[in-house]
Amino acid sequence: MRIEFISTGDEVLSGQIVDTNAAWISQHFFDQGRSFTRRHTVADDLESLIDIITETSHRADVVIMNGGLGPTSDDLSADAAAKAMGVPLVRSQVWFDHLVAKYAKSNSALSTSNEKQAWLPQGSEVVDNAVGTACGFSFQFNRARFYFTPGVPSEFKHMVSEQILPDIQQHFTAVSVPTLIKIKTFGISESVLNEQLQALNLPDSITLGFRVDFPMVEIKLLSTNSADLQQARARVVAEIADFILFEGDLSFAEYLQSMMLEKGQTLSLAESCTGGMIASELIAVAGSSGYLDSSHVTYSNESKSRLVNVKQTTLAKHGAVSIEVAAEMAEGAMLNAGVDFGVAVSGIAGPGGGSEEKPVGTVAFALASKTRTYSQLLFIPRWSRQGIRTVALYIALDMLRRALLGLDLAAEFGSVERRDERVQDK
């Protein structure tokens, strides 16, 4: 089955608006076992719209066209569809009456421009818009069944989920909905993952895919054969176990929150080079106050001493970017807050500030608990300042993950180099 998607609009084509509708519907259809064969983006130009409608009508089984159904002069989709099929626009009495009633409820009259949304290509079927004022419509043209949808995301998503996808399932042969397993990895590149997993010779029923969400790489295993899928998952996990963060659709912060709350653990942070990024990542998830007690951005040496008890003698002897200082930051954050864990990060994110001994990308980490403090000094390859800080964020959170699971905190992260480490039992 061939399904194509057409996005319309000058703003979309020029990049002024990100086409989130196209991404959403592709994923939504994929989850239901149906995939797009082509996606198009077309300007608000009548001839171009007529051309793409005519072209896809001869090739596709289903075409979904998004945008251009509003009341303004640059909303041209209905007119283009009518001209492509050689039929007139006619007023849908059903939708006209709906608009009149809708505007009457707000004590206003239907304007001529808004009435435009009730004029559809002759022979079209109305697709109800339960959210907005622009109805969708559908028709058969040559080989393809067309569905026209408004561009407003909330209206578009509701129409697709509640009406268009069910209509497609009714008109076309049913498909088996595949099961998708997502495995989130960190510290290994997409290319290395691909080489290692391709060498496993997974069953032919398995579709293997990757998605980079820096610095994570998500592995996707898709199949309608549940036995093959579980076998493939077991082989993948065995091959790359050291680099797996977690499985499923959660974010890393959501995953950590679920573990922290389940175990009844609490946390305080002390951040220097990450400047609050770790706290921001965690508090983006509702309910994080159930375990995150506090966070300190101790950017200066003075604040490290004042807020999290780092000794001036430690700073003078070892420097702010050292396992000694990171350990005292983590311990101070934990003890001052009276929590179960303290996590600290102090590093050189650049572009300046490095030295021969401690170049840009040198970052010290520490995790303190009630029984011991582990600290490590790592060198993160010199990407951008933001890249170094983002990788540091994930390493810090991975230390917390490992502590919760009882794993070795000294993880290997591909090109990241460990230059020093220390364990202090209490």
C-alpha positions in Angstrom: 0.0 0.0 0.0 1.4 3.4 -1.0 0.6 6.3 1.3 1.9 9.8 0.6 1.7 13.0 2.7 1.6 16.6 1.4 2.5 19.5 3.7 1.4 22.9 2.3 2.5 26.5 3.2 5.1 29.0 2.4 6.2 29.1 6.1 6.7 25.4 6.2 8.6 25.3 2.9 10.9 28.2 4.0 11.6 26.7 7.4 9.9 29.5 9.3 7.7 26.8 10.8 8.9 23.3 11.8 6.7 20.7 10.2 5.8 18.8 13.4 2.6 17.5 11.8 4.6 15.4 9.3 6.8 13.9 11.9 3.8 13.1 14.2 1.7 11.4 11.5 4.6 9.4 10.2 5.2 8.0 13.7 1.5 7.5 14.4 1.0 5.6 11.2 4.1 3.6 11.8 2.9 2.5 15.2 -0.3 1.2 13.5 1.6 -0.8 10.9 1.3 1.6 8.0 4.2 3.6 6.6 4.5 6.5 4.2 6.2 6.0 0.9 6.8 9.7 0.2 6.4 13.1 1.9 6.1 16.4 0.0 6.2 20.1 1.0 4.5 22.5 -1.4 4.2 26.3 -1.3 0.9 28.3 -1.2 0.8 28.3 -5.0 -2.3 27.2 -6.9 -0.5 25.6 -9.9 2.0 23.8 -7.6 -0.9 22.4 -5.5 -2.8 21.2 -8.6 0.3 19.5 -9.9 1.1 17.6 -6.7 -2.6 16.5 -6.3 -2.7 15.3 -9.9 0.7 13.6 -9.7 0.0 11.7 -6.5 -3.5 10.7 -7.6 -2.0 8.3 -10.2 0.7 6.8 -7.9 -0.6 6.5 -4.4 -3.4 4.5 -2.7 -3.9 7.2 0.0 -2.9 10.8 0.0 -3.2 13.0 3.1 -2.8 16.7 2.4 -2.2 19.0 5.4 -3.0 22.8 5.5 -4.6 25.4 3.4 -8.2 25.0 4.6 -8.5 28.3 6.5 -10.5 31.5 5.7 -7.7 33.6 4.1 -6.8 34.2 0.5 -3.7 32.0 0.7 -5.7 28.9 1.8 -5.9 27.3 -1.6 -6.2 23.5 -0.9 -9.9 23.1 -1.6 -9.7 25.2 -4.8 -6.7 23.3 -6.0 -8.4 20.0 -5.4 -11.5 21.1 -7.3 -9.4 22.3 -10.3 -7.3 19.1 -10.3 -10.4 17.0 -10.6 -12.2 19.4 -13.0 -15.2 19.9 -10.7 -16.6 23.1 -9.1 -16.5 24.1 -5.5 -19.9 23.7 -3.9 -21.1 24.8 -0.5 -21.5 22.0 2.0 -24.9 22.7 3.7 -23.9 20.4 6.5 -20.8 22.3 7.4 -22.3 25.7 6.6 -25.1 25.1 9.1 -22.5 23.8 11.6 -20.5 27.1 11.3 -23.6 29.3 11.6 -24.6 27.5 14.8 -21.0 27.6 16.1 -20.7 31.4 15.6 -24.2 32.0 17.0 -23.2 30.4 20.3 -20.6 33.1 20.7 -23.1 35.8 19.7 -21.4 36.6 16.4 -22.3 36.2 12.7 -20.6 34.0 10.2 -18.4 36.2 8.0 -17.9 35.8 4.3 -14.3 34.8 4.8 -15.2 32.1 7.3 -18.0 30.8 5.1 -15.2 30.0 2.6 -14.4 27.0 4.8 -17.7 25.4 3.9 -17.0 25.4 0.1 -15.6 22.0 -0.9 -14.9 20.2 -4.2 -18.1 18.7 -5.6 -18.5 15.1 -4.5 -16.4 15.4 -1.4 -17.3 13.8 1.9 -17.0 16.1 5.0 -14.5 15.0 7.6 -15.6 16.6 10.9 -13.4 19.0 12.8 -14.4 18.7 16.5 -11.8 21.3 17.5 -11.8 24.1 14.9 -13.8 25.7 12.2 -12.2 24.3 9.0 -13.6 20.9 8.2 -11.6 18.2 6.4 -12.8 16.4 3.4 -12.1 13.3 1.4 -12.7 12.0 -2.1 -11.5 9.4 -4.6 -9.5 10.8 -7.5 -7.9 8.4 -10.0 -6.1 5.7 -8.0 -5.9 7.6 -4.7 -8.2 8.2 -1.8 -7.5 11.8 -0.6 -7.9 13.3 2.8 -7.5 17.0 3.3 -6.8 18.2 6.9 -6.3 21.6 8.6 -2.8 22.6 9.6 -3.5 23.5 13.2 -1.8 20.6 15.1 -4.5 20.0 17.7 -7.2 19.9 14.9 -5.0 17.8 12.6 -4.1 15.2 15.2 -7.7 14.7 16.4 -9.0 14.4 12.9 -6.3 11.8 11.9 -6.7 9.7 15.0 -10.4 9.7 15.3 -11.5 9.7 11.7 -8.9 9.4 9.0 -6.9 6.4 10.2 -10.1 4.4 11.1 -11.5 5.2 7.6 -8.2 3.9 6.0 -8.4 0.7 8.1 -11.9 0.2 6.9 -11.3 0.8 3.2 -8.0 -1.1 2.9 -6.7 -4.5 3.8 -6.0 -4.9 7.5 -2.4 -5.1 8.6 -0.7 -6.7 11.6 0.4 -4.0 14.1 4.1 -4.6 14.8 5.6 -4.5 18.3 8.4 -2.0 18.8 11.1 -2.3 21.4 13.3 0.8 22.1 16.6 0.5 23.8 18.4 3.7 24.9 22.2 3.6 24.8 25.0 6.0 25.8 28.7 6.0 25.2 28.7 4.1 21.9 28.3 5.7 18.4 25.6 4.9 15.9 28.1 3.5 13.4 29.7 1.1 15.9 26.3 0.0 17.1 25.2 -0.7 13.5 28.3 -2.8 12.8 28.0 -4.8 16.0 24.3 -5.5 15.6 24.3 -6.2 11.9 26.9 -8.9 12.7 24.3 -10.7 14.9 22.3 -11.7 11.8 19.0 -11.1 13.5 15.9 -12.9 12.1 14.5 -11.7 8.8 11.3 -10.7 10.5 13.2 -8.1 12.6 13.5 -4.5 11.4 16.5 -2.9 13.0 16.7 0.9 13.2 18.5 3.7 15.0 17.7 7.2 16.2 20.3 9.7 17.5 19.2 11.9 20.3 22.6 13.3 21.3 24.3 12.0 23.3 22.0 8.9 23.3 21.4 6.5 20.5 18.1 4.7 20.5 18.0 1.2 19.0 14.6 0.2 17.5 13.6 -3.5 17.0 10.3 -3.9 15.2 8.5 -7.1 14.3 5.1 -8.8 14.1 6.7 -12.0 15.3 6.8 -11.8 19.1 9.1 -14.9 19.5 11.7 -13.5 17.0 11.4 -10.1 18.6 12.2 -11.3 22.1 15.1 -13.4 20.8 16.5 -10.4 19.0 16.2 -8.3 22.1 18.0 -10.8 24.2 20.9 -11.0 21.7 21.2 -7.2 21.4 21.2 -6.7 25.1 23.9 -9.4 25.6 26.0 -7.7 22.9 25.9 -4.2 24.2 24.9 -4.5 27.8 27.5 -2.1 29.1 26.1 0.8 27.0 22.4 0.4 27.7 20.8 3.0 29.9 17.2 1.7 29.9 14.4 0.5 27.6 11.1 2.0 26.6 9.6 5.4 25.8 10.5 7.2 28.9 13.1 10.0 29.0 16.2 9.4 31.0 14.9 11.8 33.7 11.6 10.0 33.8 13.4 6.6 34.1 15.6 7.9 37.0 12.6 9.5 38.7 10.7 6.2 38.7 13.6 4.4 40.3 14.3 7.1 42.9 10.7 7.2 44.0 10.4 3.5 44.0 13.4 3.1 46.2 12.5 6.1 48.4 15.8 7.9 47.7 16.6 11.6 47.7 19.1 13.7 45.9 21.0 17.0 46.0 23.2 18.4 43.2 26.2 20.7 43.0 27.0 21.8 39.5 29.7 24.0 38.1 30.4 23.6 34.4 26.9 22.2 33.7 25.4 25.4 35.3 22.1 23.9 36.4 21.6 21.7 33.3 21.2 18.5 35.4 18.6 20.1 37.7 16.8 21.5 34.7 16.7 18.0 33.1 15.3 16.4 36.2 12.7 19.0 37.1 11.3 19.0 33.6 9.4 15.9 34.8 6.4 16.5 36.9 6.8 15.0 40.4 10.5 15.4 40.6 10.1 17.2 44.0 9.4 13.8 45.4 13.1 13.0 45.3 15.1 16.1 44.3 15.7 18.2 47.4 18.0 20.9 46.1 20.5 22.0 43.5 23.5 24.4 43.8 25.2 26.1 40.8 28.6 26.6 42.4 30.3 28.3 39.5 32.9 30.2 41.4 35.5 28.8 43.9 34.0 31.0 46.6 30.5 29.5 46.1 31.9 26.0 46.2 33.1 26.8 49.7 30.1 28.8 50.9 27.4 26.5 49.5 28.7 23.0 49.6 31.6 23.1 52.1 34.6 22.7 49.7 37.8 23.5 51.7 39.9 26.4 50.5 43.0 24.3 51.0 41.5 21.6 48.7 40.9 24.2 46.0 44.3 25.7 46.4 46.1 22.3 46.2 44.1 20.5 43.5 42.2 23.2 41.6 38.4 23.4 41.0 38.5 20.7 38.3 39.7 17.8 40.4 38.3 14.6 41.9 39.1 16.0 45.4 37.0 19.1 44.8 34.2 17.1 43.1 34.1 14.7 46.0 33.8 17.5 48.6 31.1 19.2 46.5 29.0 16.0 46.4 29.5 15.3 50.1 28.6 18.9 51.0 25.5 18.8 48.9 24.4 15.6 50.4 25.2 16.5 54.1 23.7 20.0 53.9 20.5 18.7 52.5 20.3 15.5 54.6 19.6 13.4 51.5 20.7 9.9 50.3 22.8 11.0 47.4 24.9 14.0 46.3 26.0 14.4 42.7 28.6 16.9 41.6 30.2 18.1 38.4 33.1 20.5 37.9 34.9 20.9 34.5 36.3 23.0 31.7 33.7 23.3 28.9 35.6 25.8 26.9 36.2 27.2 24.4 38.9 28.8 26.7 40.2 28.0 30.2 42.1 24.8 29.5 45.7 24.0 30.1 48.2 21.3 29.0 47.5 19.4 32.2 43.7 19.9 32.1 42.6 20.7 28.6 39.1 21.8 27.5 36.8 18.8 28.0 38.3 17.8 31.4 35.5 17.2 33.8 35.4 15.9 37.4 32.4 13.9 38.7 31.5 12.6 42.1 28.6 10.7 43.7 28.4 10.7 47.5 26.2 8.3 49.4 26.0 7.5 53.1 28.5 4.7 52.7 31.1 6.0 50.3 32.0 8.7 47.8 33.2 7.8 44.3 34.9 10.5 42.1 36.4 10.3 38.7 38.2 12.7 36.3 37.3 12.2 32.7 38.4 13.8 29.4 35.4 14.4 27.0 36.6 14.9 23.4 36.4 18.5 22.4 33.2 18.9 20.6 31.4 22.2 21.3 31.0 23.8 24.7 27.3 22.7 24.7 28.3 19.2 23.6 30.8 18.8 26.5 28.2 20.0 29.0 25.5 17.7 27.6 27.7 14.6 27.7 28.7 15.6 31.3 25.1 15.8 32.3 24.5 12.3 31.0 27.6 10.9 32.7 26.5 12.4 36.0 23.0 10.9 35.7 24.4 7.6 34.6 26.4 7.5 37.8 23.2 7.9 39.8 21.5 5.2 37.7 24.4 2.8 38.4 24.4 3.6 42.1 20.6 2.8 42.2 21.2 -0.5 40.4 24.2 -1.5 42.4 26.5 -1.4 39.3 30.1 -0.3 39.0 30.2 3.5 38.8 33.4 3.4 36.6 31.6 3.0 33.3 33.3 3.1 29.9 32.0 5.6 27.4 33.6 5.0 24.1 35.9 7.9 23.3 35.7 9.4 26.8 39.0 8.9 28.6 39.3 8.2 32.4 42.3 10.0 33.8 41.8 9.5 37.5 39.4 8.0 40.0 39.0 7.5 43.7 36.7 5.6 46.1 36.4 6.8 49.7 34.5 4.5 52.1 32.9 5.9 55.2 
